[in-house]
């Protein structure tokens, strides 16, 4: 396979040569914490491992897209909003991701996946990219579960949930096909990670075990996602040389969670993988919140490397690195990039 010369990302999200959600470097904008009902102290927290200050990453340092870009031999694509200030970097790809967004509108007032793809369409119209550029590019799409969180927040019923999931998959299929029709020939979409194992969902169990109800939802999502990808490869006549791939975050996360003191590999293990480094002192607070007097309303560990999760949702840099190194994720990257 020829060397890819661009990378886009959607985080629903979208990177061209990446597409996705909040597990990546998010759009260069005011981050969601600024709209919190409480104060926030980002200088002490996010980005403190790399680059030493907040950088738009929901972590203490590198996140998944940094490692994927490195795997492809590229720099991390710049955020869409910086395309004019850093125009010399646009040729290397673009990150059209907005943290907290989804396939549909979510509780975050930012562009959903359809609108993110509109941005790429406009760049084609404006000749920032050409069809030829996109044919030698790859796209990374990540749907991290924000649509489901929004459904729950709006008191969606259990009875209507199957229909909602079906509509989400139908729209996702439309979106992925649209990216392909623009010219991108390699499109990777992440499987949904075990949402029941996020600290915000393991907190009621003292961070000791996962919530099986959430993980049952994840299993169904990933089953349907596999069907979507298979259908798209059939519809585009690419079954023998696929254009659409699943990047296996689900099994990668479980690989890390299941490692214990008997693990004999070289990668780090985590004694309490569901316990985060930074967490609110009670249910009303999140990592980084302070009250009206400036008092911290979160606890912070002394060594992020000892933890898998940074906050209630996102892994630390070390956690993302270990996920990236798992056989499950490495194998799916090799298939995606045509190395198998």
C-alpha angles and dihedrals in degrees: 000000000000118000110268111240099193138036125203129185136197119193110188028334151132136210120181098229079016134045124192163086137289098309089086142060100294130219115293097256142106103302123236095254090074089070092053116125085234131056121266134216106200097160090069096046133021113062095012092132094041131042091353094244138052109294104171093272118125092224143056090270141330120018136195097286092054090057095043091050089049090051089055091048094248141119116254106274115252121247117269092243091059094054093109098040091048098031093149088065097050091086088065093059139274139253109221092176127136117191116239095019129121147186087286129027113294136189087282113085095225134108116293122222095275091055091045089056088048087060090056090047089054091050088055091049090050091049092240083129130018131212087254090056091054094047089061093045136084129218128215117203123188126186105184102181103271091129090059092046089052092048090054093044089055090051095249112185126247088231093060096040098092090054090049092051090048091052090049092052092047092052092044089054090052091050096049092047089051092054089050092049090055088063106267107138101187117052121172122191123187123237113237111269120230098284091185089066096057111115092243087062098038094048092087086058093049088255090290102118144001130266106254093200092062092044092053087058089050092052091054092046092052092046090054091043090056089053090050092052093047091049092049092050089051094046092050093045091240100119092117093043103024124213095188123062138175116228103212107230091147097065092034091060092045090051090058094042092052096053113106140163090300092061109118100189127108098245120098121266127208121226093205105020095175095053113092130218094229123033140153118264090235141005093278095058137065136197108300099018120139127184128239089279094053093253116150114253095189139065121233127200120230095230120036090188089069091060133067097205124052098197137346093304115011132070123235119249090264090050093053090048092053091048090050091052096052117112090239094059096036091052093050091048090052091051091046093050095042098248097130 
